[in-house]
Amino acid sequence: MTNQYDHAQVQEFWQYVWERDGVARLSDDAVDPTYVLGMFPYTSGTLHMGHVRNYAITDAYARYRRLQGDDVLHPMGWDAFGLPAENAAYERASDPESWTRACIRRMREELETMGFGYDWSREVTTCEPAYYRWNQWLFKRFYEADLVEFTGAAVNWCPDCETVLADAQVAVSDSDNDGDGDGDDDHHDGTRVCWRCETPVERRELDQWFFTITDYADELADGLDELDGWPEGVREIQRNWIGRQDGARLAFDLSNAPSAAESVDVFSTRPETAFGATFLAVSPEHDLATALAETDADIAAFVDRARTREGASGHADRDEYSDSGIETDATAVNPLTGEELPVYVAEYVLGDVGTGAVMGVPGHNEQDYEFAREHDLAVEMVVVPAADAADDVASGPGNGPYTDEGVLDLGTGTDSEYDGLASETAREELLSDHEAIEPDVTYRLRDWLISRQRYWGTPIPVVHCEDCGHVLVPDDDLPVELPEFVQTTGNPLDAATEWKETTCPDCGGPAERETDTMDTFVDSSWYFLRFLSPDLADAPFDTERANEWLPVDIYVGGDEHAILHLLYIRFVTRALSDLGLLDRREPVERLVSQGTVLYEGEKMSTSTGNVVTPEEYGAETTRLFVLSAAHPEQDFEWTANDVRGAYDLQQTLYGMATAFVDEGTTRVERAPHDDYLDREIDRTIAAVTDEFERLRFHRVVTEIRELAALLRRYRSFDRVHGDTYRRGLLTIATLISPLAPHLGEELWNILRGEGLVVETDWPSLATAGDSSPPATDAADTAPNGTSATDDTPATAGPDASTAGTEIEYELERRLVETTLSDVRDIVDVASIDDPERIELVVAQPWKYDVLAHLGRAEDNAVAVDVVLDELEFSVPVDRAAVAEFVQTEGDRAGQSSLSARRERGILDRASWLLADEFGASVVVRQADAGGPTGRPGDAELDTDELARRARPGKPAIRIE
């Protein structure tokens, strides 16, 4: 048998066996399976390392849950519509469908090569009519429920992609339209670019289709508090994007404005600062700006320039007026002071934030302040710090705005009833006192623009009739399929005349099909439901099954989807619930936002040429490395040396299994170090179980490495006990199989494990092993004449009251590691070259009892007399020794510890480690409570000194 593991030689065989046996296939009769899902890939061409990491995470967890006995739903599909496929097809003189199908074939082969265990019987592809038919069906249901609007709107237009973009698909400029002064509305430098091609976007007025996601703004925001299984960072991103703000709406009456514009509403979170307003500004998209532009050529030029965003970035190429804004002839009346304020059209005011208008309060808002400085407008301070006098706060362009809470200071001679009030108090009173100020709530969130002027997407199921208006296509005529693709400029569907011309479903007259297609995020907003019943012909999904199988137990993907995708699936799930199609309102219970794979400090990217493809290092090595390199949510650097470590681990484990099988001769009788190994195997199982639950696969690999190292040391120390050593190897085969399934299966097969490792049970803890000291030693003595080891069964095995608990295993390991370290220190400090004998003396049982008693006491500083009175020892105990022990060790009271007998048993079983390391004989004994009990020839003083030094968890050590 070869000692070299070759993944390529075994992968095809094991994949055939897994497929033959349907190990990943989930029965439709399954009851509440564990639903494990990775965000399905866009069919871009090939798998990249981000895909590998995502799907390695979900596959490892899905395989782990199957080993735990769960039914598991772990499906895969293809996000197959979208503009990139059109662009790629154009570059290759092909068509989007052919390109997409070729990508799917290639990516599916790559996924299979990686050994990912998907239920391929549930595969879905969003560009297939059998899928997008239900996009259209759901569109109709949403329309009937008033969740769809068709309206003219100023939209983001990408001239390169020749399509509109939703707000979430544009990097928008920094703004503060809410008037709160915190500047948190957006987080960019002023450039508005397309999320795909980074081309600067324009603004256009178009009739568009929207899903009214804003109807769910409050619920989407409030529901985030209940998503305990989601990263707080993702939840905060969604909170900020929804952008709920409580404040007030103030009405400013207009003068010298078009007759249709009588007033402008302004939203502010701080209406009390209106006392310091020195101007009013509206966005270039505001109705007032449009009306003013009709009679003023300068305003019209500014508005046109601002709406198309030509030169908006950086405010270059200034002309006769400032790029940032233009003054109008209109004035606005301040509802609090009655003063007339100049009205500006300002580029820093965004039409889709707040009301599209702001009251300019440069004394208390950063952006208003900058705009006022540029246009030489007054800066008035009306709020000052509560602890300071008004004179201590200078106002004016050189000192900046004051944006914190404080006290209203409206100036000398002012008899306003609000003067001197705390700003919070004034805010509340203004809301109750003034008709022109009303409580209001605004949101950053805007309705979901789903119209796209492209070919490769779901046709919107609407026809436009001159007599009937827009009419929904009947269900029986769904799906409305895409026509044959013809390359053209602009919208290909608009050019597909034969397809576009149709008849009205209502009146039978001539009509035209809607030529916009749906945003591809519609496809991915409900795909997790289609996986439940992919072949269902009369509904998008099985409602009964969805109510039982949802939510998705664990969902893995990049945090770049925190806004677009994750917000949309939450909205659609709620809408489906309100339509009576679903009982659930949240689609995902636990979300994992995977970190980035870096190469030379940068994210792997085709554009930068720093891509490492999975086949370069082999599938098994690649997936094992990406799982072992870091926690799934952390970034990590791809390095050849670290990848080599993953490869070497595979070779080591394979070599251990083949060597054991080839060796043949093993030991039958048990020894104490066999019990130690059994206990360490149990400890590893417990630790790995916990790490899998936490998705800390890198720690799983560390535990496997440590167990493998212990097994190798055990094998070199003595002829192995066959059953114990084989159990260790089979345990490793099982534990590593979710991470490296081909290797796990091969190891299991070599070791003659029963059946397939993928279908076996998760390793159980051993019932063998002895916690007690050697039978020739006397039992520990406890207070009241009871055995000090009543907490430990007389039969072999771990402590029955805490068996398998992680804390017990860690206490045992800490004891062994600390003792080994102390021995090494003594050998090193004392310069003992070849120690012949190492003696470990475990503390007297009464010390454990005293610590436990002090831990139960309300006050650890208990007098020695009280301790002696409350603890009745069956053997004489020196009062001075107890006093000294309480003084030196009392601060450890209440700390979890092992019993005296447990410590002795553990050290006795672990003594082979010392014997192996130092080549010395090792003796483990119990310190006697009442006199010298050392080996013959020991001086009583020496024995008493060892007993005195021995402490719970810290045996005394003598080395000769």
C-alpha angles and dihedrals in degrees: 000000000000118000092210118093113218111187093190091059096053105032097080092050096049093043088053091051093048092049092045091052094040092228093166097041116110121212117233086230092064115127115228097328123197104265111213117180138174118199103267115247128254107240095246099146113272140014116269128199092266089060091048093052093047095049095040088058095051093041093051092050094044091051090047092053091050090053087052088058099258126141102238132202108204109160136169134206143155133263090211110163125080149096098277090066089053091050093046091049091050091052090051097042088243135112128261096248096051091047092047094048091050091051092050092052091050096045093046090054090050092050091050091048089054088057096238109169105226130162093239091183086078097051114143130190116197096210093061116101089230087065105034090048085076092049085061093044091052091047088058093048090050090048092052089050092053092250093122128071131185109200145142111262143165101253138184111258124195108205092197097051090034092221141098122262130213116240089254089058094059129076099227131203126260111272145159107201093149091072095229094121096229098107092217100130095098136003109216138095100251103280116120109204139168113263092227107039101014091231113152108260128228132210120243136173109238139153105250144173119245137184106220097232088156088076086072098041096114095044093046090052096044092045091062090073090064096050096095091159093060124089111259090230092062092046091051091050090054093046090053093046093050085046101190111190127179114212143109139291115226123196116218114194114221134225128191089018130126111286092247091060110069100154144000124224118219127192120213136167088209109045091166089072089066086091085073098045112130101173143007123230132192130192120255087249095054118116090239091055090051092050094047091048091060091069103027120064094197092053090046091053092048093047092048092049094047094047094053090042093224106169091352093133110086094356093257129170098037117200133188091311130041117271090227097062149334130226119236132203090247123101131199128214115231104232091213102044104021090230120143113239129197115250121225135185101225131189094212090065111086120213094217097051120081110327095326089255134086135193106232109237103168093172091064108023128065098215094042087050093053091047091049092051091051093049097037094244125159121268114211125185113210100158121060133178111281096235097047135070119248091250090062092066112068118205129206142083095294098058105048130227127305106230104173130093117273143127127314112249108180095176137261116313093024113133096186114144089227096058110115095015121130108260092242091052093046090050092055094046093048090055091055097039107046128064090200090060119065132173110259143170125214133188134207087212116099130193115281110262105212101172117111124179094216138101106232102074144071111301111237106244098234135109124200116226124184091220102035102031117221112351129191118241110246117255091243090061094054134148101052096205127210116256122236110294119255119180112238141144117267121007111355092203091056088056093049093092098173092051094043096052111080142134129272113258090216106044103013092234126130115292141162128237120240105262097200118097127211125269107262089237085074087065092054096040093084107012091113087067095051090057088067093064109006096168097047107132104190103044139025091247142351105268096200092050092045091053089052101040100040145122103060102249095213128008122187129195146115121297089236084085094058093107110023106039104021095048091049096051089050091051095046092048090054093046091050089050091053089049089057093246096111139024095206122087100185118053101198130046100185125025126193117194104202121219127238128269107231130199118195089346097308134095112265107259136163089222092060094041094232097118122137111197121215094241093060092077101020128263099266095046091046096051093043091051097048089051095046098043099075147331109299092249095052129085116239138188121245109228129170092225093056091046087053088058091059090049093048092051091057092050092047094052093045091049092050092053096046093045091052093050092046093047095065101181118090139162121263103189117077127238132190092261089058088059090049091053092048090052092049090050088053091048091051092050091051093047094046091048090056092046093051090052088053092043090237094145092161088064091046088059091047091053091049091050091051093049091048090051091050091049091052091050091047090052093051093048097057143344103290126252098241101220095043096047093044089050089055093051093046089049091054091047090054097042094050096042095086089054100037105016099176091051092046091051092047093049091047091051094048090051091048095243114179113266118327124335089225088062100039127102124265108266114273127216117266122256090201126085131078123248094186129090120253113301092240091066123086118251120256116263120231133191118286091026095285125133114270088222099056085121089061121068117239089230123078120278142069124309105296094215095055105018112153096009113138094226092059092050091048092050090052094047092046090052092052095043093047092049092048090049092049092051091050091050092051092047090049098044094043091044093230104173102187112012112202101190134023118192122194116194116197116212122262115272093242091067091061090048093051093050092048091048093050090049091057093048120095090226117039091200091081118161116251091237090057091050092050092046094050096042115059108199119202091215128047113271122195111243092213091054091051091048092050092047094050090049096049101033105028092102088066091060114131094019112133111257141165124252121259091254093048091051092050093048093048093049091046091055091044095046091097088071090063092043090051095047100043104022090232134129112257128211124189117191142161120252110241118239098214112029150339113324102157127126117294112288097028115135114242091233091054092049093047090050092054090048091050093050096046112100133178106280091008114074120197113253132211121181126190 
